[in-house]
Amino acid sequence: MLFWARDEWSNGSDVRDILRRSNRHSAILDAQLRLAIWFSYTSGSVVGTVANSLWKVDALYMPGVALLFAAVVGQFRPLSLEEKKEQVQR
């Protein structure tokens, strides 16, 4: 992603133009998806550790609520690039 942005910068594109075109670049969309997944894993481990030290067994309700929330959000805004492509084709 950074190499693509550097190449665009060296070709004379300004930052706003690079950012606007990056939303359509498949490699950047894939990188954003992978970053969101890794961020979810990392933040989940931190929140889970803190919640376990504060609430013990009651902390197990948090992942259930988070999973339910993710399922509802996923119905309206899927993260999968394949699902996004299918929605555009419809």
N, CA, C and O of each residue as an XYZ file, in Angstrom:
360
protein
N       0.830     -1.181      0.000
C       0.000      0.000      0.000
C       0.880      1.252      0.000
O       0.632      2.207     -0.736
N       1.914      1.220      0.846
C       2.802      2.381      0.917
C       3.615      2.555     -0.366
O       3.883      3.678     -0.793
N       4.006      1.429     -0.977
C       4.758      1.522     -2.227
C       3.887      2.117     -3.339
O       4.354      2.929     -4.138
N       2.624      1.706     -3.377
C       1.706      2.261     -4.376
C       1.539      3.765     -4.161
O       1.574      4.536     -5.120
N       1.356      4.183     -2.910
C       1.187      5.612     -2.614
C       2.450      6.394     -2.976
O       2.369      7.512     -3.486
N       3.622      5.798     -2.711
C       4.876      6.470     -3.066
C       5.003      6.620     -4.577
O       5.434      7.664     -5.067
N       4.629      5.579     -5.313
C       4.676      5.660     -6.775
C       3.733      6.728     -7.308
O       4.087      7.475     -8.221
N       2.535      6.803     -6.741
C       1.580      7.820     -7.160
C       2.102      9.217     -6.827
O       1.939     10.147     -7.617
N       2.727      9.364     -5.662
C       3.283     10.659     -5.250
C       4.389     11.090     -6.205
O       4.472     12.255     -6.592
N       5.248     10.125     -6.584
C       6.350     10.468     -7.485
C       5.857     10.771     -8.899
O       6.561     11.427     -9.668
N       4.657     10.303     -9.252
C       4.074     10.614    -10.562
C       3.365     11.961    -10.586
O       2.822     12.363    -11.615
N       3.370     12.658     -9.448
C       2.812     13.998     -9.417
C       1.427     14.115     -8.820
O       0.846     15.200     -8.855
N       0.877     13.055     -8.277
C      -0.450     13.129     -7.660
C      -0.349     13.789     -6.296
O       0.643     13.620     -5.587
N      -1.385     14.546     -5.931
C      -1.389     15.141     -4.594
C      -2.039     14.165     -3.608
O      -2.607     13.150     -4.011
N      -1.950     14.478     -2.329
C      -2.394     13.576     -1.273
C      -3.897     13.310     -1.365
O      -4.328     12.169     -1.199
N      -4.694     14.337     -1.624
C      -6.143     14.136     -1.723
C      -6.511     13.191     -2.864
O      -7.402     12.353     -2.719
N      -5.830     13.327     -3.987
C      -6.094     12.459     -5.131
C      -5.698     11.012     -4.819
O      -6.409     10.079     -5.190
N      -4.572     10.832     -4.144
C      -4.124      9.487     -3.767
C      -5.124      8.842     -2.815
O      -5.481      7.676     -2.987
N      -5.576      9.588     -1.817
C      -6.539      9.050     -0.861
C      -7.872      8.720     -1.530
O      -8.501      7.715     -1.197
N      -8.300      9.548     -2.458
C      -9.562      9.302     -3.146
C      -9.483      8.033     -3.992
O     -10.420      7.235     -4.002
N      -8.375      7.845     -4.697
C      -8.229      6.675     -5.558
C      -7.898      5.412     -4.774
O      -8.093      4.308     -5.284
N      -7.401      5.547     -3.545
C      -7.045      4.363     -2.763
C      -8.276      3.555     -2.358
O      -8.166      2.351     -2.127
N      -9.438      4.187     -2.268
C     -10.656      3.465     -1.894
C     -11.110      2.481     -2.961
O     -11.924      1.602     -2.679
N     -10.601      2.612     -4.180
C     -10.976      1.705     -5.265
C      -9.899      0.669     -5.558
O     -10.123     -0.235     -6.364
N      -8.749      0.780     -4.929
C      -7.624     -0.110     -5.206
C      -7.820     -1.417     -4.439
O      -7.977     -1.398     -3.218
N      -7.811     -2.553     -5.144
C      -8.132     -3.840     -4.513
C      -7.111     -4.234     -3.449
O      -7.489     -4.809     -2.429
N      -5.835     -3.943     -3.658
C      -4.828     -4.304     -2.662
C      -5.017     -3.499     -1.378
O      -4.788     -4.013     -0.283
N      -5.427     -2.264     -1.508
C      -5.643     -1.422     -0.334
C      -6.901     -1.865      0.404
O      -6.919     -1.871      1.635
N      -7.950     -2.234     -0.320
C      -9.153     -2.755      0.332
C      -8.844     -4.038      1.087
O      -9.343     -4.248      2.192
N      -8.019     -4.900      0.491
C      -7.620     -6.134      1.157
C      -6.781     -5.836      2.398
O      -6.954     -6.485      3.430
N      -5.881     -4.869      2.309
C      -5.057     -4.491      3.462
C      -5.916     -3.911      4.584
O      -5.653     -4.172      5.758
N      -6.922     -3.139      4.242
C      -7.816     -2.584      5.261
C      -8.588     -3.690      5.963
O      -8.783     -3.631      7.177
N      -9.025     -4.684      5.227
C      -9.741     -5.808      5.816
C      -8.832     -6.577      6.772
O      -9.236     -6.906      7.888
N      -7.615     -6.860      6.337
C      -6.672     -7.590      7.200
C      -6.308     -6.775      8.435
O      -6.174     -7.335      9.523
N      -6.147     -5.481      8.287
C      -5.851     -4.628      9.436
C      -7.009     -4.615     10.428
O      -6.790     -4.633     11.639
N      -8.227     -4.584      9.927
C      -9.400     -4.615     10.810
C      -9.469     -5.933     11.574
O      -9.822     -5.937     12.754
N      -9.143     -7.043     10.932
C      -9.151     -8.339     11.599
C      -8.089     -8.388     12.689
O      -8.377     -8.816     13.807
N      -6.863     -7.957     12.386
C      -5.800     -7.970     13.385
C      -6.099     -7.014     14.530
O      -5.797     -7.320     15.683
N      -6.678     -5.878     14.235
C      -7.058     -4.944     15.293
C      -8.111     -5.562     16.198
O      -8.075     -5.374     17.414
N      -9.041     -6.293     15.615
C     -10.076     -6.960     16.415
C      -9.467     -8.002     17.342
O      -9.837     -8.081     18.514
N      -8.538     -8.803     16.830
C      -7.878     -9.797     17.671
C      -7.111     -9.137     18.820
O      -7.212     -9.563     19.971
N      -6.353     -8.106     18.498
C      -5.531     -7.451     19.518
C      -6.383     -6.764     20.568
O      -6.151     -6.930     21.766
N      -7.363     -5.998     20.131
C      -8.210     -5.298     21.099
C      -9.040     -6.293     21.913
O      -9.298     -6.057     23.093
N      -9.457     -7.397     21.303
C     -10.202     -8.414     22.031
C      -9.382     -9.070     23.122
O      -9.896     -9.360     24.202
N      -8.115     -9.304     22.845
C      -7.270     -9.916     23.876
C      -7.017     -8.955     25.031
O      -7.006     -9.369     26.190
N      -6.814     -7.686     24.726
C      -6.594     -6.697     25.785
C      -7.854     -6.510     26.625
O      -7.796     -6.534     27.855
N      -8.984     -6.325     25.962
C     -10.244     -6.131     26.689
C     -10.601     -7.382     27.480
O     -11.086     -7.274     28.606
N     -10.373     -8.561     26.921
C     -10.665     -9.802     27.625
C      -9.820     -9.982     28.870
O     -10.317    -10.452     29.894
N      -8.558     -9.617     28.797
C      -7.682     -9.724     29.962
C      -8.111     -8.775     31.064
O      -8.171     -9.161     32.231
N      -8.406     -7.548     30.706
C      -8.846     -6.568     31.704
C     -10.198     -6.973     32.288
O     -10.397     -6.889     33.500
N     -11.120     -7.408     31.446
C     -12.439     -7.801     31.933
C     -12.354     -9.017     32.849
O     -13.073     -9.091     33.846
N     -11.489     -9.962     32.526
C     -11.331    -11.141     33.377
C     -10.792    -10.758     34.749
O     -11.214    -11.322     35.758
N      -9.874     -9.814     34.797
C      -9.333     -9.413     36.096
C     -10.350     -8.616     36.912
O     -10.274     -8.604     38.140
N     -11.290     -7.958     36.258
C     -12.287     -7.168     36.981
C     -13.537     -7.962     37.349
O     -14.039     -7.846     38.467
N     -14.050     -8.781     36.399
C     -15.367     -9.383     36.587
C     -15.361    -10.904     36.656
O     -16.414    -11.498     36.884
N     -14.245    -11.541     36.473
C     -14.122    -13.006     36.496
C     -15.083    -13.661     35.496
O     -15.001    -13.376     34.301
N     -15.984    -14.524     35.950
C     -16.845    -15.296     35.048
C     -17.845    -14.414     34.312
O     -18.225    -14.725     33.183
N     -18.277    -13.322     34.928
C     -19.238    -12.434     34.264
C     -18.659    -11.777     33.008
O     -19.405    -11.249     32.183
N     -17.351    -11.808     32.868
C     -16.718    -11.234     31.678
C     -17.053    -12.028     30.420
O     -16.856    -11.532     29.311
N     -17.554    -13.247     30.571
C     -17.900    -14.061     29.403
C     -19.114    -13.540     28.658
O     -19.354    -13.938     27.518
N     -19.884    -12.660     29.276
C     -21.033    -12.076     28.571
C     -20.580    -11.100     27.479
O     -21.267    -10.931     26.472
N     -19.440    -10.469     27.676
C     -18.953     -9.474     26.709
C     -18.726    -10.056     25.317
O     -19.170     -9.453     24.340
N     -18.047    -11.213     25.181
C     -17.870    -11.751     23.820
C     -19.189    -12.106     23.142
O     -19.330    -11.952     21.929
N     -20.150    -12.577     23.923
C     -21.458    -12.888     23.339
C     -22.149    -11.660     22.790
O     -22.709    -11.688     21.695
N     -22.108    -10.582     23.554
C     -22.715     -9.328     23.098
C     -21.961     -8.783     21.882
O     -22.574     -8.295     20.933
N     -20.622     -8.871     21.916
C     -19.823     -8.391     20.784
C     -20.104     -9.203     19.522
O     -20.164     -8.650     18.424
N     -20.276    -10.511     19.680
C     -20.579    -11.360     18.527
C     -21.952    -11.044     17.953
O     -22.127    -10.997     16.735
N     -22.909    -10.832     18.818
C     -24.248    -10.453     18.367
C     -24.210     -9.114     17.630
O     -24.836     -8.960     16.581
N     -23.476     -8.155     18.178
C     -23.335     -6.841     17.538
C     -22.675     -6.979     16.163
O     -23.115     -6.362     15.193
N     -21.608     -7.800     16.088
C     -20.909     -7.995     14.816
C     -21.810     -8.651     13.777
O     -21.745     -8.322     12.593
N     -22.652     -9.579     14.227
C     -23.572    -10.236     13.287
C     -24.589     -9.251     12.728
O     -24.906     -9.296     11.539
N     -25.100     -8.369     13.568
C     -26.071     -7.377     13.112
C     -25.417     -6.388     12.159
O     -25.979     -6.066     11.113
N     -24.227     -5.904     12.519
C     -23.513     -4.959     11.649
C     -23.147     -5.632     10.332
O     -23.229     -5.007      9.274
N     -22.742     -6.903     10.386
C     -22.372     -7.639      9.179
C     -23.514     -7.804      8.192
O     -23.284     -7.946      6.991
N     -24.720     -7.786      8.681
C     -25.867     -7.881      7.783
C     -26.048     -6.614      6.957
O     -26.501     -6.672      5.814
N     -25.699     -5.484      7.528
C     -25.889     -4.210      6.840
C     -24.633     -3.709      6.151
O     -24.716     -2.986      5.158
N     -23.466     -4.089      6.671
C     -22.210     -3.644      6.071
C     -21.183     -4.767      6.149
O     -20.382     -4.803      7.083
N     -21.192     -5.679      5.191
C     -20.272     -6.827      5.238
C     -18.828     -6.398      5.026
O     -18.544     -5.468      4.271
N     -17.922     -7.092      5.704
C     -16.501     -6.802      5.576
C     -15.846     -7.579      4.442
O     -14.775     -7.200      3.969
N     -16.475     -8.651      4.008
C     -15.892     -9.497      2.985
C     -15.879     -8.788      1.635
O     -16.890     -8.232      1.205
N     -14.757     -8.812      0.990
C     -14.651     -8.181     -0.325
C     -15.489     -8.924     -1.356
O     -16.043     -8.306     -2.265
N     -15.588    -10.257     -1.226
C     -16.395    -11.033     -2.167
C     -17.871    -10.663     -2.040
O     -18.567    -10.531     -3.047
N     -18.353    -10.495     -0.805
C     -19.748    -10.099     -0.620
C     -19.986     -8.706     -1.175
O     -21.046     -8.426     -1.735
N     -19.005     -7.838     -1.021
C     -19.138     -6.480     -1.532
C     -19.239     -6.502     -3.055
O     -20.042     -5.768     -3.633
N     -18.439     -7.330     -3.701
C     -18.492     -7.440     -5.153
C     -19.842     -7.973     -5.612
O     -20.396     -7.517     -6.612
N     -20.371     -8.958     -4.857
C     -21.671     -9.532     -5.223
C     -22.777     -8.475     -5.081
O     -23.692     -8.423     -5.903
N     -22.696     -7.650     -4.063
C     -23.713     -6.619     -3.873
C     -23.670     -5.582     -4.987
O     -24.712     -5.080     -5.405
N     -22.488     -5.262     -5.465
C     -22.354     -4.276     -6.544
C     -22.921     -4.839     -7.828
O     -23.514     -4.098     -8.612
N     -22.754     -6.135     -8.065
C     -23.230     -6.754     -9.299
C     -24.741     -6.881     -9.343
O     -25.309     -6.990    -10.430
N     -25.404     -6.871     -8.209
C     -26.876     -7.021     -8.170
C     -27.562     -5.837     -8.679
O     -28.792     -5.803     -8.713
